Amino acid sequence: MDRKIRLFTALLFLVVLATACTGIAASPTATPQPTATSMDSMSEMGSDRSTNDFAPLVGGFYEGGEVLFIHTEASDPDVAQMLTEMMAGPLVVLVPQLAEAPESLLANVYVFTNGLEGGGPFGFQPDIFDAVPGDEGYRPLRAVNLVEWRDGVEARELRSISELKAVEATGDVTISQPGIVVNMPILVWPDGSR
């Protein structure tokens, strides 16, 4: 009889062990994902400010299409001040060390200093970008390239690097690089967004 009890106990132990190992008693739990409702509730955390209070979206061009981006930091104090004023207040932070960023960390932005009036930082046409997220050359840090229309030339809106380079080849514009770097992450671009 003692042997039967030991055998029964051993079998019971094996059944419990097998059940535990198969995972019958436990079911996996899904990781919660943020929803529009849960993200909306973040505004209930004591702030009545919108994202535009912190970093208003600015328009520009890439390959003929429109992009939306923000300015967050600049390497030059005058540029940081100008961009802060352009965006009606949210501070563009001065970070002089950005000017020391290696070229491999930079993409280009082309900023017009004259020509057609528009939404650019100098009051002329919007900036032109050379890369957007998904492009191999995309970097949020931008080396500023200043574009100036030659006197006597009728300025027109340019919306791509290829259009800009074609006009530069005719001598109608000059492009200079003052060594200024601005952090300008792109949030919306043709066929994409964050």
Secondary structure, 3 states (H helix, E strand, C coil): CHHHHHHHHHHHHHHHHHHHHHCCCCCCCCCCCCCHHHHHHHHHCCCCCCHHHCCCCEEEEECCEEEEECCCEECCHHHHHHHHHHCCCCCCEECHHHHHCCHHHCEEEEEECCCCECCCCCCECCEEECCCCCCCCCCCEEEEEEEEECCCCCCCCCCCHHHHHHHHHHCCEEEECCCCEEECCEEEECCEEC
